[in-house]
């Protein structure tokens, strides 16, 4: 089924090169990333809209493009309920509580707050260690998801796909710091959104229109939104999805990526605007991902052939790449756009993770043991940390390939 041509490789390659180019630009402009303030928090003078988009895509990835549609295809669209709880928590808790708490402190690592709050370095290091574990494993899952999509659509083996994504993220993050991460996120947001929209539009047209898509999904039970069953063993219910993700929103609010972006803003009001924008944008992106799953289900229901049941694919995470190849046969460049969108989603998450890990490693661990350092040497150490964590996440990605289930579940 592989039909990845020269135009597709050009579209895919251009996305990678553009991301690297942005990293090079910020490596050679301004203060040239020679200070930890510029490298880790952009000199605390970043702009609202780019940071809001960056914050949103920091929590998007191949999980958003592959995992959520796969979950919808197999189990229905009820996970949409989760976005309301999550966004409510991000909007109110982050904007109204976390930003006024964190921004005036001018911190770089969220764990700095922990030490001040509890007057304990041990508690701070515990937070650091848990955060490092979380991010390395999360990035590994994200990179593995990208490899699934690339292998399905191109001839690139999973291991090489993983290496390509990690390598690109390491290079532009180490070169350009948080500024490169934020501005590549802006570029990658455009590519992701375009890729998602063309799949939804083309798939809907192939099924016969919006009414046909809606009818097929409804008959197939994919709109089972309001399940109020109190049984906690049921996979998805209103209670688990809404209130569970209301609590899960705490993670987004006190996440290192969130705090790092909050403290990169010049003013408190600007930092609040970032969170007020990021919540609705995240909700919209999640909704578009759910629509891909609905379109995929309706498309194969329309054909009368479920690729999972027929054995054409063995993993539900392959459903979106499989659909993309099906609907864009004979149209040059469209598969390249999909791969570019998938890689953009993962690059944004991985680069944000690398920047966050670099910041916490320096501020929470190494800075304490290197009291007489120069700012230039500190920045160099932070850049080396980016490389180390990138390689670590590659190892995790290889391990994750042994785990079953949809990416959302993993």
Residue pairs with C-beta under 8 A, 6 or more apart in sequence:
1 322
1 325
1 326
2 153
2 154
2 155
2 325
3 325
3 329
3 330
3 335
4 153
4 154
4 155
4 335
4 336
4 339
5 332
5 335
7 332
7 333
7 336
8 154
8 332
8 333
8 334
8 335
8 336
8 337
8 339
9 336
10 333
10 336
11 333
11 336
11 337
11 339
11 340
12 336
12 339
12 340
12 343
14 340
15 188
15 191
15 340
15 343
15 344
16 164
16 168
16 343
18 184
18 187
19 168
19 172
19 184
19 187
19 188
19 344
19 347
20 168
20 171
20 172
22 172
22 176
22 180
22 183
22 184
22 187
23 171
23 172
23 173
23 174
23 175
23 176
23 180
23 184
24 172
24 175
24 176
25 176
25 180
26 33
26 175
26 176
26 177
26 179
26 180
26 183
27 33
27 175
27 176
27 180
30 38
30 43
30 179
31 38
31 43
33 39
33 175
33 176
33 177
33 179
33 379
33 383
34 375
34 376
34 379
35 375
35 376
35 379
36 108
36 362
36 375
36 378
36 379
36 382
37 43
37 44
38 177
38 179
39 177
39 178
39 358
39 379
39 382
39 383
40 108
40 177
40 178
40 260
40 355
40 358
40 359
40 362
40 363
40 382
41 108
41 178
41 260
41 263
41 264
41 359
42 177
42 178
42 179
42 182
42 264
44 106
44 263
44 264
44 265
44 266
45 264
45 266
46 178
46 179
46 182
46 261
46 264
46 265
46 266
48 265
48 270
48 273
48 274
48 277
49 277
50 182
50 183
50 185
50 186
51 182
51 261
51 264
51 265
51 274
52 273
52 274
52 275
52 277
52 278
52 281
53 185
53 186
53 189
53 278
53 281
54 181
54 182
54 185
54 186
54 261
54 348
54 352
55 257
55 258
55 261
55 274
55 275
55 278
56 189
56 278
56 281
56 282
56 285
57 185
57 188
57 189
57 192
57 285
57 345
57 348
57 349
57 352
58 185
58 257
58 258
58 261
58 348
58 349
58 352
58 353
59 252
59 255
59 257
59 282
59 349
60 192
60 282
60 285
60 345
60 348
60 349
61 142
61 145
61 345
61 346
61 348
61 349
61 350
62 142
62 143
62 144
62 145
62 146
62 148
62 149
62 342
62 345
62 346
62 407
63 141
63 142
63 145
63 407
63 408
64 285
64 286
64 289
64 345
65 145
65 149
65 192
65 195
65 196
65 289
65 292
65 320
65 341
65 342
65 345
66 145
66 148
66 149
66 317
66 320
66 321
66 342
66 407
67 145
67 317
67 406
67 407
67 408
67 409
67 410
68 79
68 286
68 289
68 290
68 292
68 293
68 408
69 289
69 290
69 292
69 293
69 296
69 319
69 320
70 293
70 316
70 317
70 319
70 320
70 406
70 407
70 408
71 79
71 293
71 316
71 406
71 408
71 409
72 79
72 222
72 290
72 292
72 293
72 294
72 296
72 297
73 293
73 296
73 297
73 316
73 319
74 308
74 316
74 406
75 235
75 236
76 221
76 222
76 223
76 224
76 236
77 217
77 222
77 223
77 224
77 225
77 290
77 293
77 294
78 224
78 225
78 227
78 236
78 241
79 236
79 241
79 290
79 408
80 225
80 286
80 287
80 290
81 225
81 238
81 241
81 242
82 241
82 242
82 244
82 245
82 248
83 245
83 282
83 283
83 286
83 287
84 242
84 283
85 241
85 242
85 243
85 244
85 245
85 246
85 248
85 249
86 245
86 246
86 248
86 249
86 252
86 282
87 249
87 279
87 280
87 282
87 283
88 246
88 249
89 245
89 246
89 247
89 248
89 249
89 250
89 252
89 253
90 249
90 252
90 253
90 275
90 278
90 279
90 282
91 275
91 276
91 279
91 280
93 249
93 250
93 253
94 252
94 253
94 258
94 262
94 275
94 279
95 272
95 275
95 276
95 279
96 272
97 253
98 253
98 254
98 258
98 259
98 262
98 275
99 262
99 268
99 271
99 272
99 275
100 268
100 272
101 113
102 110
102 113
102 259
102 262
102 263
103 262
103 263
103 265
103 268
103 271
104 268
105 112
105 113
105 116
105 263
106 263
107 113
107 259
107 263
108 260
108 263
108 359
108 363
109 128
109 256
109 259
109 260
109 359
109 360
109 363
109 364
110 127
110 131
110 254
110 255
110 256
110 259
110 260
110 360
111 124
111 125
111 127
111 128
111 131
111 256
111 360
111 363
111 364
112 124
112 363
112 364
113 259
114 123
114 124
114 127
115 121
115 123
115 124
118 124
121 368
124 364
125 364
125 365
127 364
128 360
128 361
128 364
128 365
131 256
131 356
131 357
131 360
132 357
132 360
132 361
132 389
135 256
135 353
135 356
135 357
135 389
136 353
136 357
136 389
136 392
136 393
136 396
137 396
138 349
138 353
139 349
139 350
139 353
139 354
139 389
139 393
139 396
139 397
140 393
140 394
140 395
140 396
140 397
140 399
140 400
141 396
141 397
141 400
141 407
141 410
142 346
142 349
142 350
143 162
143 165
143 166
143 346
143 350
143 393
143 394
143 397
144 158
144 162
144 397
144 398
144 400
144 401
144 407
145 317
145 346
145 407
146 161
146 162
146 165
146 342
146 343
146 345
146 346
147 158
147 159
147 161
147 162
147 165
147 397
147 401
148 158
148 315
148 317
148 318
148 321
148 407
149 320
149 321
149 338
149 339
149 342
150 156
150 158
150 161
150 339
150 342
150 343
151 157
151 158
151 161
152 313
152 318
152 321
152 322
152 325
153 321
153 324
153 325
153 335
153 338
153 339
154 335
154 339
156 164
158 401
159 398
162 394
162 397
162 398
163 394
165 343
165 346
165 347
165 350
166 350
166 390
166 391
166 393
166 394
166 397
167 390
168 343
168 347
169 347
169 350
169 351
169 354
169 390
170 354
170 386
170 387
170 390
172 180
172 181
172 184
172 351
173 180
173 181
173 351
173 354
173 355
173 358
173 386
174 383
174 386
174 387
177 355
178 260
178 264
178 355
180 351
181 351
181 352
181 355
182 261
182 264
184 347
184 348
184 351
185 348
185 351
185 352
187 344
188 344
188 345
188 347
188 348
189 344
189 348
191 337
191 340
191 341
191 344
192 285
192 341
192 344
192 345
192 348
193 285
193 288
194 337
194 341
195 337
195 338
195 340
195 341
195 342
195 344
196 288
196 289
196 292
196 341
197 288
198 334
198 337
198 338
199 292
199 295
199 320
199 323
199 324
199 327
199 338
200 288
200 291
200 292
200 295
202 327
202 328
202 334
203 213
203 292
203 295
203 296
203 298
203 299
203 323
203 327
204 210
204 213
204 295
206 299
206 302
206 327
207 213
207 216
207 295
207 298
207 299
207 302
208 302
212 298
212 302
213 294
213 295
213 298
214 298
216 297
216 298
216 301
216 302
217 223
217 294
217 297
217 298
217 301
219 301
220 297
220 298
220 301
222 293
222 294
222 297
226 238
227 234
227 236
227 237
227 238
228 237
228 238
228 239
229 237
230 237
230 239
231 237
232 240
234 240
252 258
255 356
256 356
256 357
256 359
256 360
257 352
257 353
257 355
257 356
258 275
260 355
260 356
260 359
261 274
262 271
262 274
262 275
263 271
265 271
265 274
292 320
293 319
295 323
296 319
296 320
296 323
299 323
299 326
299 327
300 306
300 307
300 323
307 313
307 318
307 319
307 322
308 314
308 316
308 319
312 322
313 319
313 322
315 404
316 406
317 406
317 407
321 338
324 334
324 335
324 338
325 335
328 334
328 335
328 338
350 390
350 393
353 389
353 393
354 386
354 389
354 390
355 386
357 385
357 386
357 389
358 382
358 383
358 385
358 386
358 389
359 382
361 382
361 385
361 389
362 378
362 381
362 382
362 385
366 381
367 373
367 378
370 377
370 378
370 381
373 381
400 410
403 410
